[in-house]
Amino acid sequence: MKKLLIALSLSMVLLVGCGEKKEGDKTAEIYEKGTIVMGVDDTFAPMGFRDNNGNLVGFDVDLANELSKELGKKIDIQPIDWSMKETELNSGNIDLIWNGYSVTKAREEKVNFSDVYLENKQIIVTLDENIKSKADLKDKKVAVQNGSSTLDAINKEPEVVQGFSGGEPVLFDTNNEAFLDLESGRSDAVVADEVLAKYYIRQKNSDKYRVLDDNFGEEVYAIGMRKGDKQLLEDINKGLSSLRENGKYDEIYDKWFKD
């Protein structure tokens, strides 16, 4: 019986120890590996997207490259299924969620967020001159990216969503697909991040798009990390602060957002 109790006690110690290691700070392992893996949605212009040559470019990409210099660590940018971003993070496939990643209460329960680095809001874009407010979205087909903070934002106003055609938004894997559906006439409006929507409209160089005064709320962008990676969080916040102080942040901001 004593041997059995000792064996059971040792098993419990080993299980607890393994659990602590799993939930612990993996920053040292990441740094030893030599590469911090950053998960992105590579269709989310102007934050992170493919240019005409297939290269990953964008505001977040440039910021990550400068942060890499501050940290003295390589940041490897890896496209992921955006709807699976938190799963990719917690499984260890990526170390950062960073591509116009909005801070929400639901996400704060799943990840640690860095300091805020950009402000944003969820805007409504349409081609229909008769749509002038949220109220005019009644019985209209409204396109939204699945798994996005935009979807979370509009779902906070169920009385508006219930008025959509079919009582729910039309979901797409990417914002590009949502805008293409709008342009084809199948959808009547798109709700999307302001930074993406206005960049998209500028690239089209067309005055046919209308941005409503109504929106689905303001938000902020930050970088997501695993809850346990406290040292990584501290280092990234220091790096972001340095980029603001040395002017690199402003240079990148002006490159992508200055009219």
N, C-alpha and C positions, 0 to 999 in steps of 0.2 A: 504493500500500500504506500509506504514512504517513497519507494522508487517511482511509483506511478505519479504521486503528487509532485515529486521533483521534476519528472519528465514533463508533466503538464505545466508546471511553473516556467521551465525553460522554454517551452513552446510559446507561452504567453509573452515572455520577454522578447522572443524572436519576432513574433507577430507585431508587437507594439513598435519594436525597433524598425521593422520594415515599413510600417505605416508612417512613422515619423520621417523616415528618409524620403518616402514618396511625397509627403506633403511639405517637405522642407524647401529651403532656398536652393534652387538649381543654378544660381548665377555662376558659381565656381565651375560647374560642369560645362556650362555654355562657353565661358571664357577659355576653358582648357581645350574645348573643341575648336575654338578659334573663330567661330562664325555664329552670329546672331541671325536667326531666320525670321524674316518679316513677311507675314501673310497679307496679300492684297487681292482686291477685285480689279483685275487688269482691264476693266472696261469703264472705270469710274474717273472720267476726265473732269477737271484737270488735276485730280489728286494722284492718280496712278493709272496709266493706260498705255496702249500700244500706239506708237507713231506710225507713219506710212511705211517705215522700214522694219516694223515689227519690234522695235526697241521699247522697253519700258521707260516711260518718262512721266513727269508730272511734279506738282508741288511737293507731295509727300516723298516722292522718289528723290528729288533734289535735297530736301531737308534730311532725309535718312542718310544720304551720301555725306553731307556735312557733319551730321551727328556721328557717323562712323569715324571720321577724323578726330573728333573730340574725344571719343571713347578709346581710340586706338584699337578698335575691333572691326572686323569685316561684317557688314550687314548684307546678307543674301536675301534678295527679294523673290518671293515665291508666290505665284498666282494660286488661289484656292477657290473652292466653292464658297462664296460669301455667306450662304445660308448655313454653312457648317463651321464657321470661323471659330466659335468657342470650343467646339469639339476638337478641331485641329490644334488649338492652343493647348488644351488640357491633356491631349494624347501625346504631346511633345513633338508633333510634326513641325510646329512653328513656335517661336518664342515671343513674337509680337503680333498684335492685330493693329495694323496701321495703314489706313487708306480711307480717310474721311469717316473714321469710326466715332459715332456720336455717343456722348455720355448719357445714359439713361439709368433710372433706378434699377430696372431689371438687369441690366448689364453690370451694374456695380456689385450685384450679388454674385456674379460669376467671375469677374476679373478685377484686378487692380488697375486704376487709370493713372496715367502720368498727369502732370500739370496740363491745363488747357492750352492749346496752341493756336486755335482758330475758332471764330464764331460763324454760325450758319443759321438758316431757318428753312422751313419746309414750304415751298411756294407752289402755286397752282399755275400751270401753263396750258393755254388753249389756243385754238385757231378760230373758235366760234365767237363772233362778236356779241352774241346774245348771252354768253356766259360772263357775268360781271361780278359775281360773288359766290360764296359757298352755297347759298340758297339755290342758285341757278344750276347746281350740280344734280339736283333732283331728277331722277329718271335718266341720268347721263352715265355713259361708260367711262370710268375713271381708272387710268392705268398707273400702277405702282410696282416698284421692284420688290420681289419677295425677299423676306428675311432682313429687310432694311429698317432703319430707324424711322423712315417715312411711314412705313406701314404701322409701326407702333404709334406714331404721332396721330395719324388719322383715326386709328382705333380708339383713341381717347375721346373722340367725338362721335359716339355710336349713333346719335340722332341724325348726324349728317350722313354717315356711312349707310345707314338703313335706307336712306333716300336714293342712293345710287341705283342704277339699273341692275337688277338682280340682287339688290341688298348687300352688295359687297364690291370691293375693287377688283379690277382685272389684274392678275398678278403675272409678272414677267421675271425671268432670271436676271436680266440686266436692264439698266435704265435706257440703254440704246434701243433695245427691243420695244420698250414702252413708248419712246418717242417715234419710232418707226410706225408703230400702230396708230399713234395720233396723226401722223402725216398721211397715213393711208385712209384715214377717215373712219377706221373701225372704232377707235376710242375718241371720246369728246374732250378729254382733258388728261393731263399728266400731273401728278404730285411728286416732287423730287427735291433733293437738296438744292438750295439756291446756287451754291458754288458750281455744281455740275450743270444745272439747267441754264444758267446765264452764260457759262462757257460754251455750251452746246449751241445756244442761239447765236452767239458771236461768231462761231465758226461757220454757221450756215449763212451769216450775213443777210438775214432776211427780216423784214418788218411784218411778216405774216403772223409771227408768234405774239401772243398777248400774255403778260404776267399780271395776275390779279393783285389788287391791294390786299385782299384777304389772304391769309396763310394758315398753316397748321402748327404754328409755334416756332419759337426760337430755340436754338440748341448750341452746343459747343462740341468741338472735336478734341480728342485726346488719344494717347497710345495705350492699348490694352496689354496687360501682362498677367501671368499666372499669379494667384493670390500669394503664393509662397516666395516669389522671387523679389524679396525686399531690396537686396543690394542692386539688382538690375534697375528697379524703379528709382532708387536714389541716384544712381549713375546717370540714367537717362534724363531725369529732372535737372541735374547739374549741367548736362550737356545742352539741353534746350535753353537753359538760362544763359549759358556762355554764347550761344548762337544769337541770342537777342542782344547781348552786350557788345559783341564784336561786329554787329551789323549784317552778318550773313543772313539772318532770318529776314530782314527787311529787303535785302537784295532778291531773295527767292520770292518773297511775297509780291514785289513789284513786277517781277518777270511774269508771273502767272495771273495776277489780278488787277494790275494797274491798267486803266483804260488809255 
